[in-house]
Amino acid sequence: MTFSRTRAVKNRATAPATALSEKAGVRPDLFGGHEVAFEALVENALVGVGFHVGRTLVWANQKMAEMLGYEQHELIGVSVRLFYASRKDYLEVGREYQRLTSPQGYVHERKLKRKNGEVIWCLISGKRINPTDSKSPSVWVLQDITARKLAEEALTKVNEQLEQQVQARTLKLQNLNRSLLEEVSMRRAMELQLLVSREKYQAIFRNLSVGIVVTDFSGRIVEVNRAMHAYAGTRELAAFLDQIQVPEAVIQADATKVSLMAFLERIAPSEPRSISRAQISWVVEPRSRDFSVVASRLSSGGLGVAYIFEDITEQKLAREREMEQRQSLAHGGRLALMGQMATTLAHELGQPLNASQSYLASIRYRLKSELSERPDVLEAFELAERHLEQAGQIVRSVRSFVSLRQTPPTQVNMKEWLDRTLALLAPRLRASRTHVELDIPKTRELPWVRANSVEIQQVLMNLMVNAMDAMQEVRILDKAILIRIRRERGRRVCVTVADNGPGVQVRPASKVFDDYFTTKARGLGMGLAISRTIVESHDGELRLTRVKGWPGAAFRFTLCAEGV
């Protein structure tokens, strides 16, 4: 019987011994000629035994297969990552893998995962067969310690429960003794926190740049910050309450006028923690401000509504200015297009005007004898010739004015230059019912200047158009513009343009020369800035002045006389 059992064990262990020596890379001589006995011992061990190469299982005994819930052949060539319950455990063991080179090997307790997903606790010990060879296979032994772990956990829980009960009773006794002191300390701390919180709130409330009004639950105003007092022009709450009762001081979005108090009552939210918004204009003499108002219903502290007033006057003005400038730029684009059209029209009208003058001259020549007897017809011919000549001069002036070519300075006859400018503006002067008074020397006494005729013509036109617009805005019945030309000492010719309009109202008056500054409802604000640049490029000066007998705005610019 003993012989048969020994033989059966030997036969059963022969095949695994071959697998171990071949697949695990273990030299047969390491077994000292007892491979079969060693294999049988390992195969029938009560613990799981396996051989790894590079963390890959190359052989495992039947006990390891049973512990992990696999067939024995299913474990061969499988990475040990499959058996770890978590990637973290797998990586931690990998970092400790180098300890296998020590004679003691490596021992740890880890959770492993069976094939069916069940988690078990195992005591795992590993060691390389040849500790000096980093590529040597390693042998690992698994012991199922799940029952022990469960018992330890149960014992730990019992101990923890006992400790908790002891601690709870101890704490209860301690709390009973300390409760009064803690309550006193807590109340003192709360009072300090409330004091600090109130101080912070008051500092923020007082110094915020936006206006704040706070009411109680009944709607009575209880707090107003400094910014709101500044908006209202008050310092005390009583004065503020009087100010917000002023009727029709607030202009709402629908253009209706109410008192500020009525407005606050209207936008107050009814639901807790709800918010309402509105934009208004608030008139507090002598100025009006635009505000964005947010009203928020408070939910605690016996308070009612908090109103926040943000002054958006400058933002609104900036948006309006931006819109006006965009409109003016668009208008400038249309004017540029009109300039191109004017050039085309001037070219197209020039030929028929020249032809008309030629035909009229021919007819007058052929009817010369008859016209001597018909002075009325002769006068009509002369009048027609003057009008045709004037039309031709206007066409030439328009063509020259809208030309984009930069011409060098030339000798400019001031009389002809003035006549061309007045001819260009004649339609607008008639439409605005404005007459021009000329205060200039006799033609032979008028000096010539060296300048770009078109550019200085633009300066004079800008000044005259500004004068007409200023008088049109205030609806002056007797509109008049003075143009005065004087020769000054040295090589200077002074041109003055004045009107009988309202004059320059801004302070300082020099602000009218700033880029984009305008007092017109529609304007780009570049006319005077461009004019000053043109005059200065001619070594001249453009500035405001006063002219006796002319209450409106007066501008004078200087040019260099020629040949002096």
Secondary structure, DSSP 8 states (H G I E B T S, - for coil): -HHHHHHHHHHHHHHHHHHHHHHS---GGGGTT-HHHHHHHHHT-SSEEEEEETTEEEEE-HHHHHHHTS-GGGGTTEEGGGGBS-HHHHHHHHHTGGGGGSTT-EEEEEEEE-TTS-EEEEEEEEEESSTT-TTS-EEEEEEE-HHHHHHHHHHHHHHHHHHHHHHHHHHHHHHHHHHHHHHHHHHHHHHHHHHHHHHHHHHHHHH-SSEEEEEETTS-EEEE-HHHHHHHT-SSHHHHHHHTT-TT-EE-TTS-EE-HHHHHHHH--SSTT-EEEEEEEEEETTEEEEEEEEEEE--STTEEEEEEEEE-HHHHHHHHHHHHHHHHHHHHHHHHHHHHHHHHHHHHHHHHHHHHHHHHHHHHHHTHHHHTT-HHHHHHHHHHHHHHHHHHHHHHHHHHHT-------EEEEHHHHHHHHHHHHHHHHHHTTEEEEEE---GGGS-EEEE-HHHHHHHHHHHHHHHHHHHHHTT-SSEEEEEEEEEETTTEEEEEEEESS----SSSGGGGGSTT---SSS--S-HHHHHHHHHHHTT--EEEEEETTEEEEEEEEEEEBS--
